[in-house]
Amino acid sequence: MRASRSHRPSPISTRTLGAIAITGAAVWIATVAAFHLIRPDLAPGNAYISNYARGDWAWVIRLAFLINAAGWAAAGIGLRRSLAGIRGATGLAALAGIAALGMFTAGVFRADPLGTESHSIEGIVHSRAAGAAFIALILLGFVGWAVFRTADAWARWAIPSLVFGFLALILFATFTAWPMVVGDGFGWWQRALAAVLIPGWLWALGMRLRTPAGGRAKMQRAPAGKRATTSSLAQPSSREPS
C-alpha cells in the first residue's frame, strides 16, 4: 500500500497554478504588443488581434492564444481548489474552463483575412470560439462577485470582480457594435478588452493564487460569536501544497 501511494503523481500546487496564470497573461500582453511592430501593415484601430494570425509570424500569435488558454485553465483549477466548499466555486471554475477552451479553439482555427466578404468554416469557428470565451469571462466577473463575497479569504476581491464584469461587458458591446455604428477605430476597443482588461484580471488572479492566503478559502461567513470556531476549523486548509 505504501509503495503504491509513493508513486502517485503529486497535484500541481496552487502557487504553481498561479504562476501559470501569470505566465499566460504576460505572454499574451507581450505578444500582442510586439505584433504592433511586427505587422505595421495592419492598423491597430482597424484590425482585430486575430488578424495577426496570418503571415510569416502567424505561429507566434497562435502559440500565444494557446498559452493564454493554459493560463485561464490554471486559474480555473486554482480557483476551484482555493474556494473548495464555497457555493458557486465549481461554476466559477467552469467559466474559466470555457474561456480557456474558447481561446484554445480560437488559436487553432484562424480568423478570415481582413476584408473577406464570405466567411470560411475556419473563420466562423474562430469567431464563435472567441465570442464564447468573451461571454464566459464577462459572466466570470459577475459570478466571481457572488462567490468571493461569501468566502472570507476572497471577500476583498468581490467588488473588483464585479467591476471587471461590468467593464468587460461594456467593452465587448462597444467593440462589437463599433464597426457598424462608427466604422474605424474598433480595434482599439477590442485591444482594451482582450489585451489589457482580460489578461490584467488573469494576472491579478494569478498573483492572488500565488500568495499563501490563496490556499483553501474559509467556509461561509459565520456570525460574530462563532468566528473563532470557524477560523480554528479552517486552519487545516493551510496545509494545501503551495
TIKE-760335 format. One line per 3 residues: number of its first residue (from 1); their letters; for each residue x, z, y of N, C-alpha, C. Coordinates in steps of 0.1 Angstrom, whole numbers, plus 5000, padded with zeros to 4 digits. Atoms other than C-alpha are relative to their C-alpha. Example, Ala and Ser with C-alpha at 12.3 -4.5 7.8 and 13.67 -1.06 7.14 Angstrom:
REM TIKE-760335
1	as	5009:5000:4988:5123:5078:4955:5009:5000:5012 | 4991:5000:4989:5137:5071:4989:4992:5008:5011
END
This chain:
REM TIKE-760335
1	mra	5008:5000:4988:5000:5000:5000:5009:5000:5013 | 4991:4999:4988:5027:5010:5025:5008:4987:5002 | 4991:5012:4999:5048:4979:5017:4991:4988:5005
4	srs	5009:5011:4995:5018:4955:5023:4997:5002:5014 | 5003:4997:4986:5010:4972:5056:5011:4996:5009 | 4989:5003:4992:5045:4968:5068:5002:4985:5003
7	hrp	4998:5015:4998:5043:4930:5065:4989:4994:5009 | 5011:5005:4991:5011:4927:5087:5006:4997:5014 | 4995:5004:4987:5019:4909:5119:4994:5010:5011
10	spi	5005:4991:4989:5016:4932:5150:4993:4992:5010 | 5008:5007:4990:4990:4922:5175:5008:4999:5013 | 4993:5002:4987:5002:4908:5208:4995:5012:5009
13	str	5003:4989:4991:5003:4937:5233:4992:4996:5012 | 5007:5003:4988:4981:4939:5263:5009:4996:5011 | 4990:5003:4990:5011:4938:5285:5005:4985:4999
16	tlg	4996:5014:5002:5022:4905:5269:4989:4990:5003 | 5011:5009:4997:4988:4890:5272:4999:4999:5016 | 5000:5001:4986:4990:4899:5309:5011:4991:5005
19	aia	4989:5008:4996:5024:4882:5312:4997:4985:4997 | 5004:5014:5003:5009:4850:5295:4991:4995:5011 | 5009:5004:4990:4981:4850:5320:5007:4997:5013
22	itg	4992:5002:4988:5006:4853:5349:5007:4987:4999 | 4992:5012:5002:5027:4825:5335:4991:4988:5001 | 5010:5011:4999:4996:4803:5331:4997:4997:5015
25	aav	5004:5002:4986:4987:4808:5368:5012:4995:5007 | 4988:5004:4992:5023:4804:5381:5003:4986:4997 | 4997:5014:5003:5029:4772:5362:4990:4990:5006
28	wia	5010:5009:4995:4997:4757:5373:5001:4998:5015 | 4998:5001:4986:5002:4765:5410:5012:4992:5004 | 4987:5007:4997:5038:4753:5410:4999:4985:4996
31	tva	5001:5014:5004:5029:4721:5391:4992:4992:5010 | 5009:5007:4990:5000:4711:5415:5008:4998:5013 | 4993:5001:4987:5022:4719:5445:5011:4989:4999
34	afh	4989:5009:5002:5051:4698:5431:4994:4985:5000 | 5005:5013:5001:5028:4668:5425:4996:4994:5013 | 5002:5005:4986:5021:4665:5462:5012:4993:5005
37	lir	4988:5007:4997:5057:4654:5464:5003:4989:4990 | 4998:5009:5011:5059:4636:5430:4991:4987:5002 | 5010:5012:4998:5028:4614:5438:4995:4999:5014
40	pdl	5004:5001:4986:5028:4608:5475:4990:4988:5002 | 5009:5011:4999:5007:4577:5468:4985:5005:4999 | 5013:4994:5000:4977:4600:5462:4998:5010:5011
43	apg	5002:4991:4989:4965:4615:5494:4993:5013:4995 | 5006:4988:5005:4957:4652:5486:4985:5002:5004 | 5014:4998:4995:4925:4651:5507:4990:4991:4994
46	nay	5009:5011:5006:4911:4620:5489:5003:4998:4986 | 4998:5001:5015:4922:4626:5453:4998:5013:4994 | 5002:4988:5007:4913:4651:5427:5014:5004:4993
49	isn	4988:4996:5007:4940:4671:5409:5002:4992:4987 | 4999:5007:5013:4931:4654:5377:5005:4986:5001 | 4995:5014:4998:4941:4620:5392:5015:5000:4998
52	yar	4986:4999:5002:4977:4632:5388:5004:4997:4985 | 4998:5001:5015:4973:4629:5350:5002:4985:4996 | 4997:5014:5003:4982:4592:5351:5013:4996:5007
55	gdw	4988:5004:4994:5015:4576:5357:5012:5005:4992 | 4988:4996:5007:5051:4583:5347:5001:5015:4997 | 4999:4985:5001:5048:4621:5352:4987:5006:4995
58	awv	5013:4994:5004:5013:4625:5338:5001:5011:4990 | 4998:4990:5011:5026:4645:5308:5002:5014:5006 | 4997:4987:4994:5037:4673:5332:4987:5007:5005
61	irl	5012:4994:4995:5003:4679:5348:4991:5003:4988 | 5008:4998:5011:4986:4676:5314:5005:5012:4992 | 4995:4988:5006:5010:4702:5300:4996:5013:5008
64	afl	5004:4989:4991:5002:4724:5330:4985:5004:4997 | 5014:4997:5004:4965:4722:5320:5000:5009:4988 | 5000:4992:5013:4973:4735:5285:5006:5014:5002
67	ina	4994:4987:4997:4995:4763:5298:4990:5009:5008 | 5010:4993:4992:4968:4773:5323:4989:5005:4991 | 5010:4996:5009:4943:4773:5295:5004:5012:4991
70	agw	4995:4989:5008:4965:4796:5274:5000:5013:5008 | 5000:4988:4992:4967:4819:5304:4986:5006:5001 | 5014:4995:5000:4929:4822:5306:4996:5006:4986
73	aaa	5003:4994:5013:4927:4827:5268:5006:5013:4998 | 4993:4987:5001:4952:4855:5270:4993:5010:5009 | 5007:4990:4992:4933:4871:5299:4987:5004:4994
76	gig	5012:4997:5007:4901:4869:5279:5002:5010:4989 | 4997:4990:5011:4916:4887:5249:5005:5013:5006 | 4996:4988:4994:4933:4912:5272:4988:5008:5006
79	lrr	5012:4993:4994:4900:4920:5290:4992:5006:4989 | 5008:4994:5011:4882:4924:5257:5006:5012:4994 | 4993:4988:5006:4908:4948:5244:5000:5011:5010
82	sla	4999:4989:4990:4911:4967:5277:4986:5006:5002 | 5014:4995:4997:4873:4971:5281:4993:5003:4987 | 5006:4997:5013:4866:4979:5244:4990:5011:5002
85	gir	5010:4990:4999:4834:4999:5242:4991:4999:5012 | 5008:5001:4988:4821:4988:5276:4990:4989:4998 | 5010:5010:5002:4789:4969:5276:5003:4987:5009
88	gat	4997:5013:4993:4794:4932:5286:5014:4995:4998 | 4986:5004:5001:4831:4931:5277:5001:4988:4991 | 4999:5012:5009:4825:4906:5249:4996:4987:5007
91	gla	5004:5012:4992:4806:4883:5272:5010:4996:5010 | 4990:5003:4991:4833:4886:5298:5012:4992:4994 | 4990:5007:5007:4859:4876:5273:4996:4986:4995
94	ala	5005:5013:5005:4837:4848:5260:5001:4989:5012 | 4999:5009:4988:4835:4833:5296:5014:4995:5002 | 4986:5003:4998:4873:4834:5299:5004:4990:4989
97	gia	4997:5009:5011:4875:4817:5265:4994:4986:5002 | 5007:5013:4997:4850:4789:5275:5008:4993:5011 | 4992:5006:4989:4871:4784:5307:5013:4994:4994
100	alg	4987:5005:5007:4903:4781:5285:4997:4988:4992 | 5003:5012:5008:4886:4756:5262:4998:4988:5009 | 5002:5011:4991:4874:4736:5291:5012:4994:5006
103	mft	4987:5005:4994:4908:4734:5307:5009:4993:4989 | 4993:5006:5010:4924:4726:5274:4995:4986:4997 | 5006:5013:5003:4900:4697:5268:5003:4991:5012
106	agv	4997:5008:4988:4905:4685:5304:5014:4996:5001 | 4986:5004:5001:4942:4684:5297:5002:4989:4990 | 4999:5010:5011:4938:4664:5265:4994:4987:5004
109	fra	5007:5012:4995:4913:4639:5280:5002:4999:5015 | 4997:5003:4986:4923:4623:5313:4988:4996:5008 | 5011:5005:4991:4901:4616:5343:5003:4985:5002
112	dpl	4999:5015:4997:4895:4579:5351:5008:4999:5013 | 4992:5002:4988:4918:4564:5377:4991:5000:5012 | 5007:4999:4987:4908:4570:5413:4994:4986:5004
115	gte	5007:5013:4995:4882:4544:5425:4993:4993:4988 | 5006:5007:5011:4870:4535:5390:4985:5001:5001 | 5015:5000:4999:4833:4524:5391:4993:5003:4987
118	shs	5006:4997:5013:4825:4525:5354:5008:5011:4993 | 4993:4989:5006:4833:4557:5337:5003:4998:4985 | 4997:5001:5014:4851:4557:5303:4995:5013:4993
121	ieg	5003:4989:5008:4843:4581:5275:5010:5012:5002 | 4990:4990:4997:4876:4599:5281:4998:5007:5013 | 5002:4995:4986:4868:4603:5318:4988:5009:5000
124	ivh	5012:4992:5001:4833:4617:5310:5003:5013:4993 | 4997:4988:5007:4847:4642:5285:5008:5009:5009 | 4992:4992:4990:4873:4653:5311:4991:5007:5010
127	sra	5009:4995:4989:4847:4657:5338:4991:5011:4995 | 5009:4989:5005:4823:4677:5317:5007:5012:4996 | 4992:4989:5004:4850:4699:5303:5005:5008:5012
130	aga	4995:4993:4988:4864:4707:5338:4988:5007:5007 | 5011:4994:4994:4829:4713:5351:4995:5013:4992 | 5003:4988:5008:4822:4738:5322:5009:5011:5003
133	afi	4990:4990:4997:4854:4756:5330:4997:5006:5013 | 5003:4995:4987:4845:4759:5367:4987:5010:4999 | 5012:4992:5000:4810:4772:5359:5002:5013:4992
136	ali	4997:4988:5007:4823:4797:5333:5008:5010:5009 | 4992:4991:4992:4848:4811:5358:4992:5005:5012 | 5009:4995:4990:4821:4814:5385:4992:5012:4994
139	llg	5008:4989:5007:4800:4834:5360:5009:5012:4997 | 4991:4989:5003:4831:4854:5351:5001:5010:5011 | 4999:4991:4988:4833:4867:5386:4988:5009:5001
142	fvg	5012:4992:4999:4797:4879:5386:4999:5010:4989 | 5000:4991:5012:4798:4893:5351:5011:5011:5001 | 4989:4991:4998:4831:4909:5359:4996:5012:5009
145	wav	5005:4989:4991:4814:4928:5388:4992:5010:4992 | 5009:4992:5008:4787:4941:5364:5008:5009:4990 | 4993:4993:5011:4812:4951:5337:5010:5010:5006
148	frt	4989:4992:4995:4841:4965:5358:4994:5013:5007 | 5005:4988:4993:4819:4989:5378:4995:5011:4991 | 5004:4990:5010:4809:5007:5346:5012:5006:4993
151	ada	4988:4995:5007:4845:5013:5335:5009:5006:5010 | 4992:4992:4990:4865:5040:5353:5013:4993:5003 | 4987:5006:4998:4898:5022:5348:5000:4987:5007
154	war	5001:5013:4994:4885:4990:5362:4990:5000:5012 | 5010:4999:4990:4860:5002:5388:5004:4994:5013 | 4995:5006:4987:4881:4991:5418:5000:4985:5000
157	wai	5000:5014:5001:4880:4956:5405:4986:4993:5001 | 5014:5006:5000:4842:4952:5406:4998:4992:5013 | 5003:5007:4988:4839:4942:5443:5009:4988:5001
160	psl	4992:5012:5000:4869:4918:5442:4995:4989:4991 | 5005:5010:5010:4854:4902:5411:4988:4993:5006 | 5012:5006:4993:4821:4897:5430:5004:4991:5011
163	vfg	4995:5009:4989:4839:4882:5460:5006:4987:4994 | 4995:5012:5007:4857:4859:5436:4989:4991:4996 | 5011:5007:5005:4825:4848:5421:4993:4992:5011
166	fla	5006:5007:4988:4809:4840:5455:5008:4989:5006 | 4991:5010:4995:4839:4822:5468:5001:4988:4991 | 4999:5011:5010:4842:4801:5436:4988:4992:5001
169	lil	5012:5007:4999:4806:4792:5438:4999:4991:5012 | 5001:5007:4987:4808:4782:5475:5010:4988:4999 | 4990:5011:5000:4840:4761:5470:4996:4989:4989
172	fat	5004:5009:5010:4826:4745:5438:4989:4991:5005 | 5011:5008:4994:4794:4734:5456:5005:4991:5011 | 4995:5008:4989:4814:4722:5486:5007:4988:4996
175	fta	4992:5012:5004:4839:4700:5469:4992:4990:4991 | 5008:5009:5007:4812:4686:5446:4991:4991:5009 | 5009:5007:4991:4789:4676:5474:5007:4992:5011
178	wpm	4992:5006:4989:4816:4667:5500:5001:4985:5000 | 4998:5015:5000:4823:4631:5488:4987:4993:5004 | 5013:5007:4998:4786:4622:5490:4995:5003:5015
181	vvg	5005:4997:4987:4779:4640:5523:5009:4996:5011 | 4990:5003:4989:4811:4636:5543:5009:4988:4997 | 4991:5011:5004:4835:4614:5523:5014:5005:4998
184	dgf	4986:4995:5001:4872:4621:5530:5001:5015:5001 | 4997:4986:4999:4887:4655:5526:4996:5009:4988 | 5005:4992:5011:4871:4666:5493:5011:5006:4992
187	gww	4988:4995:5008:4905:4670:5477:5005:5014:5004 | 4995:4987:4995:4914:4699:5499:4991:5012:4995 | 5009:4990:5005:4883:4718:5489:5002:5003:4985
190	qra	4997:4998:5014:4890:4712:5452:5013:5008:4998 | 4987:4993:5001:4926:4724:5457:4998:5015:5004 | 5002:4986:4997:4914:4756:5474:4994:5008:4989
193	laa	5006:4993:5011:4893:4764:5444:5009:5000:4988 | 4994:5002:5013:4913:4750:5415:5015:5004:5000 | 4985:4998:4999:4949:4755:5428:5004:5013:5008
196	vli	4998:4987:4992:4945:4787:5449:4992:5011:4995 | 5009:4989:5003:4915:4808:5442:5000:5004:4985 | 5001:4997:5015:4912:4805:5404:5013:5004:4994
199	pgw	4988:4994:5005:4948:4808:5395:5005:5013:5007 | 4998:4988:4993:4951:4835:5421:4993:5012:4993 | 5007:4990:5008:4925:4855:5402:5005:5002:4987
202	lwa	4994:4999:5013:4941:4848:5369:5013:5008:5001 | 4988:4992:4998:4974:4861:5383:4997:5015:5002 | 5004:4986:4997:4957:4892:5396:4996:5008:4987
205	lgm	5004:4994:5013:4941:4899:5362:5012:5002:4991 | 4988:4999:5008:4974:4893:5345:5008:5012:5005 | 4992:4989:4995:4991:4918:5368:4993:5013:4996
208	rlr	5008:4987:5003:4963:4944:5361:5002:5003:4985 | 4998:4998:5015:4967:4939:5323:5015:5005:4997 | 4986:4996:5002:5005:4944:5327:5002:5015:5004
211	tpa	4998:4986:4996:5000:4979:5342:4997:5009:4989 | 5003:4990:5010:4999:5010:5320:4985:5003:4999 | 5014:4997:4999:4963:5016:5332:4992:4988:4994
214	ggr	5007:5011:5005:4954:4982:5318:4997:5001:4986 | 5003:4998:5014:4951:4996:5284:4985:5002:4998 | 5014:4999:5003:4917:5005:5269:4993:5008:5011
217	akm	5007:4994:4989:4893:5014:5297:4992:5012:4995 | 5009:4989:5004:4874:5047:5297:4986:4995:4998 | 5014:5004:5003:4839:5046:5284:4991:5002:5012
220	qra	5009:4999:4989:4808:5047:5305:5002:5013:5009 | 4998:4988:4991:4810:5070:5336:4991:5011:4996 | 5007:4988:5004:4799:5105:5328:4996:5008:5012
223	pag	5004:4991:4989:4781:5130:5350:5012:5009:5004 | 4988:4992:4995:4804:5152:5371:5004:5011:4991 | 4998:4989:5008:4800:5181:5348:5007:4996:4986
226	kra	4994:5004:5013:4812:5160:5318:5012:4992:5002 | 4988:5009:4997:4841:5142:5335:5012:5005:4991 | 4988:4995:5007:4867:5165:5319:5000:4996:4985
229	tts	5002:5003:5014:4853:5159:5284:5003:4985:4997 | 4999:5015:5001:4851:5121:5289:5015:4996:5001 | 4986:5003:4998:4887:5120:5301:5008:5004:4988
232	sla	4992:4996:5011:4900:5140:5272:4998:4991:4988 | 5003:5009:5011:4882:5118:5247:5006:4987:5002 | 4994:5014:4997:4897:5087:5264:5015:5000:4998
235	qps	4985:4999:5000:4933:5100:5261:5006:4991:4989 | 4993:5008:5011:4940:5083:5227:5002:4986:5003 | 5000:5014:4997:4934:5049:5243:5014:4997:5006
238	sre	4987:5003:4994:4969:5052:5260:5010:4996:4989 | 4991:5004:5011:4984:5046:5225:4999:4985:4998 | 5001:5014:5002:4974:5010:5227:5014:4993:5003
241	ps	4987:5007:4998:5005:4987:5224:5001:4994:5014 | 4999:5005:4987:5018:4979:5259:5014:4994:5003
END
